[in-house]
Amino acid sequence: MDFAVGEKVIYPNHGIGVVESIQTRATPTGKISLYQLRILSNDSRVWIPQQNAGGVGLRHVISQGDARKIFMLLGDGTIDQHPNWKGRFKENSDKMRTGSLHEVAVVLKGLTFLARKKSLSFREKRMLDRAKFLLISEIAEVEGKTQAAVEERVEKALAKTFAPDPAKGSIQKPVGVRVKSDA
């Protein structure tokens, strides 16, 4: 996969970056070509060997069609996640490292669902925040909208997933206080 100077790309777990230069450097084993990226979220610089770009998950920004698919995924009503914390964290970490926005959306949906049921651990809360940031920033870039507008759409899509399905009955039954009657 080749990238051009000035092109916006996605670097896994860091978000959107701009290819600032492509340079060749001498190493003890020969010459190596490197992409120099500037990560937009924190203005840091990253060097990635050209021949290893695919291996680290460097990719092009998604298309508008892919963004629509992400919103459909967020609102489809399905949640699939590992039952125990350790397995869930490993699965989610692996998904985040792929750099795929689809996988990031799956992590966001699963952790948002879990956060509605119980408190997340510090590490899972941090992962949820990271997934949300990565998803919102890339879609905002693709659609040319503000991050606030995209975040609102993400919240609406997630609300559809977590809303009870009237055909299946309520997901959660209300719990009330029982009152004894003397009659």
C-alpha positions in Angstrom: 0.0 0.0 0.0 1.5 3.3 -1.1 0.8 6.7 0.4 1.6 10.2 -1.0 3.0 13.2 0.7 0.1 15.3 2.0 -2.3 12.4 2.2 -4.3 11.8 5.3 -3.9 8.3 6.7 -5.0 6.3 9.8 -2.3 5.0 12.2 -3.9 2.4 14.5 -4.7 3.5 18.0 -3.4 7.0 17.2 -5.9 8.2 14.6 -5.5 10.5 11.7 -2.1 11.5 10.5 -0.7 13.3 7.5 2.2 12.0 5.5 4.7 14.8 5.7 7.6 13.2 3.8 8.9 10.0 2.4 12.6 9.6 3.0 15.3 7.1 2.4 17.8 6.5 5.2 20.9 4.3 5.4 21.0 1.5 7.9 23.6 -1.1 8.7 21.7 -3.6 6.5 21.1 -1.2 3.6 18.7 1.6 2.7 15.2 1.9 4.0 12.3 4.1 2.9 10.2 5.7 5.7 7.0 7.6 5.9 7.1 10.5 8.3 3.6 11.1 9.7 2.3 13.9 11.8 -0.5 12.7 14.1 -3.1 15.4 14.1 -4.6 14.8 17.6 -1.3 15.5 19.4 1.0 16.9 16.7 3.5 14.1 17.3 5.8 12.7 14.6 6.0 9.0 13.7 8.4 7.2 11.3 7.1 4.0 9.6 9.1 1.9 7.3 7.4 1.8 3.9 7.6 -1.9 3.5 6.1 -2.4 7.0 3.2 0.1 6.6 0.6 -2.7 6.0 2.0 -4.7 8.9 1.4 -2.0 11.4 -2.1 -1.3 10.1 -1.4 2.0 8.3 -4.4 2.6 6.0 -6.3 5.1 4.0 -9.2 7.1 5.6 -12.5 5.3 5.2 -15.0 6.3 2.5 -18.4 7.9 3.1 -20.1 4.5 2.2 -18.0 2.8 4.9 -19.0 5.6 7.4 -22.7 4.7 6.7 -21.9 1.0 7.3 -20.3 2.0 10.7 -23.5 3.8 11.8 -25.6 0.7 10.7 -23.3 -1.5 12.8 -23.6 0.8 15.8 -27.4 0.7 15.6 -28.0 -3.0 14.6 -29.0 -4.2 18.0 -26.3 -6.9 18.3 -23.7 -7.1 21.0 -21.0 -9.8 21.1 -18.4 -9.9 23.8 -16.4 -12.2 25.9 -18.0 -12.9 29.3 -15.0 -12.4 31.6 -12.9 -9.3 32.0 -9.6 -10.7 31.0 -10.8 -12.3 27.8 -12.9 -9.3 26.9 -10.0 -6.9 27.4 -7.6 -9.1 25.3 -10.2 -9.3 22.5 -10.9 -5.6 22.6 -7.2 -4.8 22.7 -6.6 -7.0 19.6 -9.4 -5.3 17.8 -8.1 -1.8 18.6 -4.6 -2.7 17.3 -6.0 -3.8 13.9 -6.7 -0.2 13.0 -10.0 -1.2 11.4 -12.7 1.3 12.1 -15.2 -1.5 12.0 -13.4 -3.3 14.8 -13.1 0.0 16.8 -16.9 0.4 16.4 -17.4 -3.1 17.8 -15.3 -2.3 20.8 -17.2 1.0 21.3 -20.5 -0.7 21.1 -19.6 -3.5 23.5 -18.0 -1.3 26.1 -20.8 1.3 25.9 -23.3 -1.5 26.6 -21.2 -2.8 29.5 -20.8 0.7 30.9 -24.6 1.0 31.0 -24.8 -2.1 33.1 -21.9 -1.6 35.5 -18.8 0.5 36.2 -15.9 -0.2 33.8 -12.4 -0.8 35.1 -10.0 2.1 34.6 -8.4 0.3 31.6 -11.7 -0.5 29.9 -12.9 3.1 30.5 -9.8 4.4 28.9 -10.3 2.0 25.9 -13.9 3.1 25.6 -12.8 6.8 25.4 -10.1 5.9 22.9 -12.5 4.0 20.7 -15.0 6.8 20.7 -12.3 9.4 19.9 -10.9 7.3 17.0 -14.3 6.6 15.5 -15.7 10.2 15.8 -12.5 11.9 14.6 -12.3 9.7 11.4 -15.9 10.0 10.5 -15.9 13.8 11.1 -12.9 14.0 8.8 -14.6 11.9 6.1 -17.9 13.7 6.3 -16.5 17.2 6.8 -18.6 17.7 9.9 -17.8 18.7 13.4 -16.9 16.1 16.0 -19.8 17.2 18.1 -22.3 16.6 15.3 -20.8 13.1 14.6 -20.8 12.3 18.3 -24.5 13.1 18.5 -25.1 10.7 15.5 -23.0 8.0 17.2 -25.0 8.4 20.4 -28.3 8.1 18.5 -27.1 5.0 16.7 -26.0 3.4 20.0 -29.3 4.3 21.6 -31.1 2.2 18.9 -28.9 -0.8 19.8 -29.7 -0.5 23.5 -33.4 0.3 23.1 -35.7 -2.6 24.1 -37.3 -4.4 21.2 -41.1 -4.4 21.6 -41.4 -7.6 19.6 -39.2 -9.4 22.1 -40.4 -7.7 25.3 -38.5 -5.4 27.5 -34.8 -6.1 28.0 -34.9 -4.9 31.6 -37.9 -5.0 33.8 -38.4 -2.1 36.2 -37.8 -2.9 39.8 -40.1 -1.2 42.3 -40.6 -1.1 46.1 -43.2 -3.6 47.3 -45.7 -2.1 49.6 -47.4 -4.4 52.1 -51.1 -3.9 52.4 -53.0 -4.6 55.6 -56.1 -5.7 53.8 
